[in-house]
Structure formats: C-alpha cells, structure tokens
Amino acid sequence: MMLFGMCAVTAFAGAGDKHPVRREIVDAVNSNKASSWVAEDPLRNLLANRTLAEIKGLMGLSGHRSVPMGTLGTTITVGDIPSSFDARAKWPSCQKAIRDQAHCGSCWAFAAAETLTDNLCVLGKAPPVLSPQNLVSCDSADHGCNGGTLPSAWQYVESSGLVSDSCMPYSSGDGSNHTCPLPGCSGSGSAAPHKCPVKPSFLSSDSAIQAAVMTVGAVEVGFFVMEDFMNYKSGIYKYQQGVQLGGHAVKIVGWGHEGTQFYWIVQNSWGPSWGESGYFRIENWHDDKESAFAIGGGYACVQGATPSPPSPAPSPSTCEDIVTYCERGQCATKSYLIPVCQKTCGCCGEAIKPSYCNKSE
C-alpha cells in the first residue's frame, strides 16, 4: 500500500468553505494541555493572507500504483537503527536553504529535487542545488503546478536526471508551469543533468526510510494535510481537529523521541519563516492515522551500506480502515480513498474484488 502526496488543486470532498487558519483551531490546540505542539497566532501566520483556494492549491492527492519490491535500489546490512538521527547535524555542508513553492502545487517537485541534491551530496558527488522547475516544466507524466506523484517524479529523475537550479531557476511561483527549455537553460547555468548513480530506491517501511536517511541524508514522502496543520508553529504535530485539505510531499531528514513519542524531522517548502525555521516535527502514521505521515513509504537515491531493520520484523497489519472519513460508494470515483479505506472499499484479501481496487496500485 502506498500513499504519495501530490500538490494540486484537488482537495478532499467535504472540506467545506472555512479558512483553515482560524482562531477556533488555534485556541483549541493551545488550550489542550496534552498537546505536543503549538499553534501560531492567526495574526502572525503568513498563510492567513492566502485565500482558501490558494491554500488548497498547495496540496492535493495523487493516484496510487504498485512498485515491485526488490526492483529499485540495493541495500547492505550494517548494523542497527538508533533512537534518533538528524542528517542536518551529520552532514551540515550538504544542507541548503529552505525554499518556498509559493502559489504553485509543486511540493512534489521541490521534495524530489531537494532529496536528490542531498543524496548526491552525501554520496560525494558534489552536485549544485538541483532544479524543481525542471520537474514542473519538463516532467510530462506529472502536471506541474496542478500536481505530481512520487513514482512519476522519480521515474523522471531516473530517466532524465535534473539540471541545476541556476540552469532552470524556479519561475512557477505565480502558478504557471512555463515551457521546458531543455536541452538548453532558461538561466545561466550548465544544462548537464545529474542522476542517481543507481536506480532510485522505493523505501517500503519506516525502518527502510530510516536506513536511507542515515545513508544518504533524505527521503521524499507524502502525507495528508489536515486543517489544523496549517496553524503549526512548533513542537511535534499530531492531528487534533479539522477536515482534510489534501496531500503534500516533503523531505524527511531525521527522527527522534520525546519521552515515548516518536517523531520525524521534516523539511517543508513553505519558506524559512514557516514552522520551526522551515521544518516541522510530526508523529508517524502508526500514531496519527489521520495525517498518515509516510504511510506509503518514500523515495531516495540510495547507494551503499544501510542499517538493518529492527528484529523481529513487525507483523503485517490486518486489512482495516485506518482513517475516519471512509465513505462506502465513494471508492470508484476517489481512488485516493482506497489505500486508507481498504475494508470499506472491499479491497482486502478476498479472491474477488471490485475493479476499482486496481486504481490504488
């Protein structure tokens, strides 16, 4: 089962017409003594100045497809995964500036380009900052500012590579995709593409994502953005209230624990003034099934030895609905519901399944 964020104008049906940055949510979060995160005052929240349509335009939700296990990337067992890790501290010279996708649903492109930049840097390839605009303008399998998927983006990375940001500077902040200039440049840099030296890896579990972050510094993943997330200021985010707005693609750079609470350290693409200086911390999907962070695994350019997963391996989960908004009869038209509404959609392990179940693969 895979869930991949796609930044597009599509939002979850029933999201309503309330602006997600509102005092009602902020007060509820900040008055909750059990809350592990703090909400930003609406008067200081930069997203409050964006219309509801503009906020929804930052996100969306992709289709789902299967990736044959064992066909992408290679790993070598070398040891155990620690309780905490931060690639920013491990490889400080590989850290680049936080960027802003602005008024374009290009999170899928930013997270892919930034993940590949980090991966190649950690692998000693000394790449320049790679171009998200390359994906927005030239990846014909995706839809530019109207959205993209992780599998398609990384297929483009594998087949074509990415040019430098100086060759194709980001120009889609106004919501336009712009024409692909390749094989030339729209900027002044070199048009030489930068590729992963091996096939990009699909990381199908939490431990595989952790191993990849420890090995190459970053992994691109997706999650569901709920209304209260738009009010995030600091702390370890866990869903408290509001409807789902859509999906979002981001870059994991580490993880940690606060007491017994596990969290991922994540780089966003909403500018350095958002959240914890452009980053946020969030609970895993096991503990927050509404946000379902990284439930579908992720992608990175992995080469070399990786730590081994914990032993024994976790038992496979039973076929259940893992979110509360499953609606019978919606699955045929809203394929993004299928992976998180397996039971309601009738897509469990039965021999005969509805044909729409294949849309989640």
Sequence and secondary structure as in RCSB ss.txt:
>XXXX:A:sequence
MMLFGMCAVTAFAGAGDKHPVRREIVDAVNSNKASSWVAEDPLRNLLANRTLAEIKGLMGLSGHRSVPMGTLGTT
ITVGDIPSSFDARAKWPSCQKAIRDQAHCGSCWAFAAAETLTDNLCVLGKAPPVLSPQNLVSCDSADHGCNGGTL
PSAWQYVESSGLVSDSCMPYSSGDGSNHTCPLPGCSGSGSAAPHKCPVKPSFLSSDSAIQAAVMTVGAVEVGFFV
MEDFMNYKSGIYKYQQGVQLGGHAVKIVGWGHEGTQFYWIVQNSWGPSWGESGYFRIENWHDDKESAFAIGGGYA
CVQGATPSPPSPAPSPSTCEDIVTYCERGQCATKSYLIPVCQKTCGCCGEAIKPSYCNKSE
>XXXX:A:secstr
    B  SS   TT  SS SS HHHHHHHHH TT SEEE  TTT GGGGS HHHHHTT BB       TTSS   
 B S   S EEHHHH GGG     B  SS  HHHHHHHHHHHHHHHHTT     B HHHHHHH TTS GGG   H
HHHHHHHHHH B BTTTS    TTS      TTS SSSS    B  SS  EEE SHHHHHHHHHHHS EEEEEEE
EGGGGGEEEEEE   S  EEEEEEEEEEEEEEETTEEEEEEE SB TTSTBTTEEEE  TTT TTTTTTTT EEE
   S B    SS      S B SS   TT TTT GGGGGGBHHHHT SS SS  GGGGGG 
